[in-house]
């Protein structure tokens, strides 16, 4: 039997079809306001690492899928968000009068290996857990973390550039037969990039972490097993973000970020081909990508690419900005949470 969420999604698709193709009419203001409400909820829950993070991301996905579907040929049922548990690293670093535990959650394709190597280079003690995939007892160890003397952090990246880099990484390193589908075309070709992005909208390229939205790295494993971020930096300002974070913890000076550590090479031909596909046909794939990635742009405060700023998406952003300016919590769908202006205070 069809659940209420799927009924909502299919109703939304019917509304989308009634507006025609990519140049059809705008969605009703009520539809856009509901989407804005769910984005507010997703930002609050995910930055707080609550169990409601993933359900909130799913609610956003159901509401953006009609916009995706009117742009490109995709399946009727939306690609569902799923949580993802990457490497978590704990380092003892001299800070102030004591050692402080700095806990880094690796967001893939956001300079993660470089950050891990830099963290290793300044630590007196260093350990890595591949989270729940390799060690279910990892959750049991979380209560032992002294939160008074520890800080959890990660870095994120502009979603479009991260996606393009993720494509290049997968093409360069994945030799599993499951990934042969896009090697039917010549490496670095427009056709290869097209095969990849078609698969991305089908199943996230088998839900691969290199192109999975960064917001899906934030949900906890359970109510008692999650990491609430104290600091989220941006790769675009990595050196300053790194220095600011260490300084905020009174860590020893003289630890500038060393960009030579842990870097992955990327072929220009691969990134050029993907950008070419995204911008072709009046940018329909780029615009579809922006709708799908809207939680990342909102949660991590990134500017949408200019080509993505069509009337509907601009109206959603204007609704969010108006509510934030008022600071009255009028968009917050949860009772007792009049704090839209407080969501994301841990952001750098």
C-alpha positions as CSV (number, residue, x, y, z in Angstrom):
1,X,0.0,0.0,0.0
2,X,1.2,3.5,-0.8
3,X,2.2,5.5,2.3
4,X,1.3,9.2,2.9
5,X,4.8,10.4,1.8
6,X,4.6,8.7,-1.5
7,X,1.0,10.0,-2.0
8,X,2.4,13.5,-1.4
9,X,5.3,13.0,-3.8
10,X,3.0,11.7,-6.6
11,X,0.5,14.6,-6.0
12,X,3.4,16.9,-6.4
13,X,4.4,15.2,-9.6
14,X,0.9,15.6,-11.0
15,X,1.1,19.3,-10.1
16,X,4.4,19.5,-11.9
17,X,3.0,17.9,-15.0
18,X,0.2,20.4,-15.1
19,X,2.7,23.2,-15.5
20,X,4.3,21.7,-18.6
21,X,8.0,21.6,-19.4
22,X,11.0,23.6,-18.0
23,X,9.5,26.8,-19.3
24,X,6.1,26.2,-17.8
25,X,4.3,28.3,-15.2
26,X,5.5,28.8,-11.6
27,X,4.5,26.6,-8.7
28,X,1.9,28.0,-6.3
29,X,3.3,30.1,-3.4
30,X,1.9,27.6,-0.9
31,X,4.0,24.8,-2.5
32,X,7.1,27.0,-2.3
33,X,6.4,28.0,1.3
34,X,6.0,24.4,2.3
35,X,9.4,23.6,0.8
36,X,10.9,26.6,2.6
37,X,9.5,25.3,5.9
38,X,11.0,21.9,5.4
39,X,14.4,23.4,4.5
40,X,14.3,25.3,7.8
41,X,13.4,22.1,9.6
42,X,16.2,20.2,7.9
43,X,18.8,22.8,8.7
44,X,17.8,22.9,12.4
45,X,17.7,19.1,12.8
46,X,20.8,18.2,10.8
47,X,23.0,20.8,12.4
48,X,21.8,19.5,15.7
49,X,22.4,15.9,14.6
50,X,19.0,14.8,15.7
51,X,17.2,11.6,14.6
52,X,14.8,14.0,12.7
53,X,17.6,15.1,10.3
54,X,17.1,12.3,7.8
55,X,13.3,12.4,7.8
56,X,13.5,16.2,7.3
57,X,15.9,15.7,4.3
58,X,13.4,13.2,2.9
59,X,10.6,15.7,3.2
60,X,12.6,18.3,1.3
61,X,13.4,15.7,-1.4
62,X,9.8,14.8,-2.0
63,X,9.1,18.5,-2.5
64,X,11.9,19.3,-4.9
65,X,11.5,16.2,-7.0
66,X,8.6,17.7,-9.1
67,X,11.0,20.6,-10.0
68,X,13.7,18.1,-11.0
69,X,11.2,16.0,-13.0
70,X,9.9,18.9,-15.1
71,X,13.5,19.6,-16.2
72,X,14.9,16.2,-17.0
73,X,13.6,12.7,-17.7
74,X,13.8,10.9,-14.3
75,X,11.8,8.2,-12.6
76,X,8.5,9.0,-11.0
77,X,9.6,8.1,-7.4
78,X,12.3,10.4,-6.1
79,X,15.8,9.2,-5.2
80,X,15.6,9.0,-1.4
81,X,18.2,10.5,0.9
82,X,20.1,8.0,3.0
83,X,22.5,8.6,5.9
84,X,26.2,8.0,5.5
85,X,28.7,7.2,8.1
86,X,32.3,8.1,7.1
87,X,35.6,8.0,8.9
88,X,35.7,9.7,12.3
89,X,39.1,10.8,13.7
90,X,40.1,11.7,17.2
91,X,43.3,13.6,17.9
92,X,44.8,14.8,21.1
93,X,46.2,18.3,20.4
94,X,47.9,20.6,22.9
95,X,45.5,23.5,23.5
96,X,45.8,26.0,26.3
97,X,46.8,24.3,29.6
98,X,45.6,20.9,28.6
99,X,45.2,18.5,25.7
100,X,42.0,18.8,23.8
101,X,40.3,16.1,21.8
102,X,39.6,17.3,18.3
103,X,37.1,15.0,16.5
104,X,36.9,15.3,12.8
105,X,34.1,13.8,10.7
106,X,35.3,13.2,7.1
107,X,32.9,14.6,4.5
108,X,34.1,13.0,1.3
109,X,35.4,15.3,-1.5
110,X,35.8,18.2,0.9
111,X,39.6,18.1,1.4
112,X,39.1,15.3,4.0
113,X,42.4,13.5,3.4
114,X,44.3,16.7,3.6
115,X,42.6,17.7,6.8
116,X,43.2,14.2,8.3
117,X,46.9,14.4,7.5
118,X,47.2,17.9,8.9
119,X,45.4,16.8,12.1
120,X,47.7,13.8,12.4
121,X,50.8,16.1,12.0
122,X,49.9,18.3,15.0
123,X,48.5,15.6,17.4
124,X,50.2,13.8,20.2
125,X,47.7,10.9,19.9
126,X,45.6,9.9,16.9
127,X,43.0,7.3,16.2
128,X,40.6,6.6,13.4
129,X,37.2,4.9,13.4
130,X,35.4,4.0,10.2
131,X,32.3,4.7,12.1
132,X,29.5,2.1,12.2
133,X,30.6,0.2,9.1
134,X,33.6,-1.3,10.8
135,X,32.9,-1.0,14.5
136,X,29.4,-1.0,16.0
137,X,30.9,-0.5,19.4
138,X,32.0,2.9,18.3
139,X,28.6,4.1,19.5
140,X,29.2,2.7,22.9
141,X,32.4,4.8,23.1
142,X,30.7,8.1,22.4
143,X,29.5,8.7,25.9
144,X,33.1,8.4,27.1
145,X,34.1,11.5,25.0
146,X,34.6,14.4,27.4
147,X,32.6,17.1,25.7
148,X,34.0,19.8,28.0
149,X,37.5,19.2,26.5
150,X,36.6,18.1,23.0
151,X,35.2,19.7,19.8
152,X,33.7,18.1,16.7
153,X,34.3,19.6,13.3
154,X,34.1,19.0,9.6
155,X,34.6,20.9,6.4
156,X,32.2,21.2,3.5
157,X,32.6,22.3,-0.2
158,X,30.6,24.2,-2.7
159,X,28.1,21.5,-3.9
160,X,28.6,21.8,-7.6
161,X,32.4,21.8,-7.6
162,X,32.3,18.9,-5.1
163,X,30.0,16.9,-7.5
164,X,32.3,17.5,-10.5
165,X,35.3,16.6,-8.4
166,X,33.5,13.5,-7.2
167,X,32.8,12.4,-10.7
168,X,36.5,12.7,-11.6
169,X,37.5,10.8,-8.5
170,X,35.1,7.9,-9.3
171,X,36.3,7.8,-12.9
172,X,39.9,7.7,-11.8
173,X,39.7,5.2,-9.0
174,X,36.7,2.9,-9.3
175,X,37.5,-0.2,-11.3
176,X,34.6,-2.3,-10.0
177,X,32.5,-3.9,-12.8
178,X,29.5,-2.1,-11.3
179,X,31.0,1.2,-12.6
180,X,31.5,0.0,-16.1
181,X,28.3,1.6,-17.2
182,X,29.9,5.0,-17.9
183,X,33.1,3.6,-19.3
184,X,31.2,2.6,-22.4
185,X,32.2,6.1,-23.6
186,X,35.6,7.6,-24.0
187,X,37.3,8.9,-20.8
188,X,36.8,12.7,-20.5
189,X,34.1,12.8,-23.2
190,X,30.8,14.6,-23.1
191,X,29.0,11.2,-23.5
192,X,30.8,9.7,-20.5
193,X,29.8,12.6,-18.3
194,X,26.2,12.3,-19.6
195,X,26.0,8.6,-18.7
196,X,27.3,9.4,-15.2
197,X,24.8,12.2,-14.5
198,X,21.9,10.2,-15.8
199,X,22.9,7.5,-13.3
200,X,23.3,10.1,-10.5
201,X,19.6,11.1,-10.8
202,X,18.6,7.4,-10.9
203,X,20.3,6.1,-7.8
204,X,23.0,8.6,-6.8
205,X,25.6,6.4,-8.7
206,X,24.7,3.6,-6.3
207,X,24.6,6.1,-3.4
208,X,28.3,6.8,-3.7
209,X,29.7,9.0,-1.0
210,X,31.8,11.0,-3.4
211,X,28.7,12.6,-4.9
212,X,26.2,12.1,-2.1
213,X,24.9,15.4,-0.7
214,X,26.9,16.6,2.2
215,X,23.8,17.1,4.3
216,X,23.4,13.3,4.3
217,X,26.6,13.0,6.3
218,X,25.0,14.7,9.3
219,X,22.2,12.3,10.4
220,X,23.1,10.3,13.5
221,X,23.1,6.5,13.6
222,X,20.6,6.5,16.4
223,X,19.3,8.9,19.1
224,X,22.3,8.1,21.3
225,X,24.9,7.8,18.5
226,X,25.7,10.9,16.6
227,X,28.1,13.8,16.4
228,X,26.8,17.3,16.7
229,X,29.1,19.7,14.9
230,X,30.8,22.5,16.9
231,X,32.4,23.9,13.8
232,X,31.7,23.5,10.0
233,X,34.3,25.2,7.8
234,X,34.4,25.7,4.1
235,X,37.0,24.3,1.8
236,X,37.0,27.6,-0.2
237,X,38.6,29.3,2.8
238,X,40.4,26.2,4.2
239,X,43.5,27.8,5.6
240,X,41.7,30.5,7.4
241,X,39.0,28.1,8.6
242,X,41.6,25.7,9.9
243,X,43.5,28.5,11.7
244,X,40.3,30.0,13.2
245,X,39.1,26.7,14.5
246,X,42.4,26.0,16.2
247,X,42.6,29.5,17.6
248,X,39.1,29.2,19.0
249,X,40.3,26.1,21.0
250,X,43.4,28.0,22.3
251,X,45.5,25.4,20.5
252,X,49.2,26.0,20.0
253,X,50.2,28.6,17.5
254,X,52.3,27.7,14.5
255,X,50.0,25.1,12.9
256,X,49.2,26.7,9.5
257,X,47.3,24.4,7.1
258,X,49.7,22.5,4.9
259,X,48.0,22.1,1.5
260,X,50.6,19.7,0.3
261,X,49.4,16.9,2.6
262,X,46.8,14.3,1.4
263,X,45.8,15.8,-1.9
264,X,44.2,13.8,-4.8
265,X,44.9,14.6,-8.4
266,X,42.1,15.5,-10.7
267,X,42.1,15.4,-14.5
268,X,41.0,18.6,-16.2
269,X,39.4,16.7,-19.1
270,X,37.0,14.9,-16.8
271,X,35.9,18.1,-15.0
272,X,35.5,20.0,-18.3
273,X,33.3,17.3,-19.7
274,X,31.0,17.3,-16.7
275,X,30.7,21.1,-16.7
276,X,29.9,20.9,-20.4
277,X,27.0,18.5,-19.8
278,X,25.7,20.5,-16.9
279,X,25.5,23.7,-18.9
280,X,24.2,22.1,-22.1
281,X,20.5,22.4,-23.2
282,X,20.0,25.7,-21.4
283,X,21.5,24.2,-18.3
284,X,18.7,21.8,-17.5
285,X,20.9,19.3,-15.8
286,X,22.6,22.0,-13.7
287,X,19.2,23.4,-12.7
288,X,18.0,19.9,-11.8
289,X,21.2,19.4,-9.8
290,X,20.6,22.6,-7.9
291,X,17.1,21.6,-6.9
292,X,18.3,18.2,-5.7
293,X,21.2,19.9,-3.8
294,X,19.1,22.7,-2.3
295,X,19.5,21.4,1.3
296,X,23.3,21.6,0.9
297,X,23.1,25.2,-0.4
298,X,20.8,26.2,2.4
299,X,22.2,24.3,5.3
300,X,25.8,25.3,4.6
301,X,25.0,28.8,3.4
302,X,26.4,28.6,-0.2
303,X,25.3,30.8,-3.1
304,X,23.5,29.1,-5.9
305,X,25.1,29.2,-9.3
306,X,23.6,32.1,-11.4
307,X,22.2,29.7,-13.9
308,X,20.1,28.0,-11.2
309,X,18.4,31.1,-10.1
310,X,15.0,30.7,-11.8
311,X,11.8,32.2,-10.5
312,X,10.7,29.4,-8.3
313,X,14.0,28.7,-6.6
314,X,14.5,32.5,-6.1
315,X,11.1,32.7,-4.5
316,X,12.0,29.9,-2.0
317,X,15.2,31.7,-1.1
318,X,13.3,35.0,-0.7
319,X,10.8,33.3,1.7
320,X,13.8,32.0,3.7
321,X,15.5,35.3,3.8
322,X,12.3,37.2,4.8
323,X,11.7,34.9,7.7
324,X,15.3,35.1,8.8
325,X,15.2,38.9,8.7
326,X,12.0,38.9,10.8
327,X,13.5,36.4,13.2
328,X,10.0,35.4,14.2
329,X,10.2,31.7,13.4
330,X,7.1,31.9,11.2
331,X,8.5,29.3,8.9
332,X,9.5,26.8,11.6
333,X,7.1,23.8,11.2
334,X,7.8,22.6,14.8
335,X,6.0,24.1,17.8
336,X,8.1,25.9,20.3
337,X,11.0,26.6,17.8
338,X,11.0,30.3,17.0
339,X,14.7,30.2,16.2
340,X,15.3,30.3,12.5
341,X,17.9,33.0,13.1
342,X,19.8,30.8,15.5
343,X,20.0,27.7,13.2
344,X,23.6,27.1,12.2
345,X,25.4,29.2,14.7
346,X,28.3,26.7,14.6
347,X,28.9,27.7,11.0
348,X,32.2,29.5,10.2
